[in-house]
Amino acid sequence: MSDNIMDDAKAELSGMAKQGVRHPSTKPVLAAAAAGAVAGLVLPLLSIPAGIIIGAGAMFYKRLRP
């Protein structure tokens, strides 16, 4: 990992796009997106699309900077 988060994010997204579910980051990011969707369904102040984006974004960031 480099010091530049944008370069790391680009490389990670590129790997996820090329390898699909075989990439080690894909499944955790999708699981967090699903959890965010459930949170969006349950919580009145959060919509389902916002929950998906927040959940996936949080896990993606955690994969970049553990």
Phi and psi in degrees as a GROMACS rama.xvg file:
@    title "Ramachandran Plot"
@    xaxis  label "Phi"
@    yaxis  label "Psi"
@TYPE xy
-96.2172  -179.728  SER-2
-81.3869  -15.3268  ASP-3
-94.9669  112.559  ASN-4
-67.5877  -30.7032  ILE-5
-67.262  -40.4126  MET-6
-65.0726  -41.0983  ASP-7
-64.2624  -42.6845  ASP-8
-64.1978  -41.0723  ALA-9
-62.4992  -44.6974  LYS-10
-65.4181  -40.8561  ALA-11
-66.7405  -45.881  GLU-12
-63.7651  -38.9683  LEU-13
-62.5693  -43.6666  SER-14
-64.2561  -40.4517  GLY-15
-65.6434  -38.7992  MET-16
-68.7708  -38.3611  ALA-17
-76.4985  -40.7809  LYS-18
-95.4442  -14.7222  GLN-19
63.7854  -134.684  GLY-20
-74.0326  -9.14356  VAL-21
-76.7969  -15.7256  ARG-22
-74.0233  137.929  HIS-23
-65.1284  -17.8883  PRO-24
-91.6528  -15.5864  SER-25
-65.9049  -49.8413  THR-26
-63.8626  -45.3134  LYS-27
-63.5372  -36.645  PRO-28
-67.964  -42.1747  VAL-29
-66.6589  -37.6366  LEU-30
-64.6818  -40.8468  ALA-31
-67.8156  -34.4945  ALA-32
-64.4612  -40.6041  ALA-33
-66.2192  -40.7452  ALA-34
-63.8642  -38.4956  ALA-35
-65.2291  -36.6528  GLY-36
-64.6404  -41.0551  ALA-37
-64.5973  -41.7444  VAL-38
-62.5975  -38.6261  ALA-39
-65.6703  -30.7728  GLY-40
-73.7406  -38.1495  LEU-41
-83.089  -43.2164  VAL-42
-82.6634  131.964  LEU-43
-72.0498  -22.4493  PRO-44
-92.6497  -1.81943  LEU-45
-123.357  127.576  LEU-46
-84.9396  164.611  SER-47
-62.9864  -47.5171  ILE-48
-61.5363  -37.6997  PRO-49
-65.2197  -39.3935  ALA-50
-63.1151  -40.1833  GLY-51
-62.4398  -47.1191  ILE-52
-65.3733  -44.3469  ILE-53
-65.7041  -45.0995  ILE-54
-62.8444  -47.8138  GLY-55
-66.1046  -40.7912  ALA-56
-64.0733  -41.1971  GLY-57
-64.7673  -43.7761  ALA-58
-69.5377  -38.1668  MET-59
-61.2333  -43.4845  PHE-60
-63.7538  -40.2368  TYR-61
-64.3651  -34.5591  LYS-62
-68.8091  -31.6524  ARG-63
-76.9981  -41.6679  LEU-64
-126.309  81.3861  ARG-65
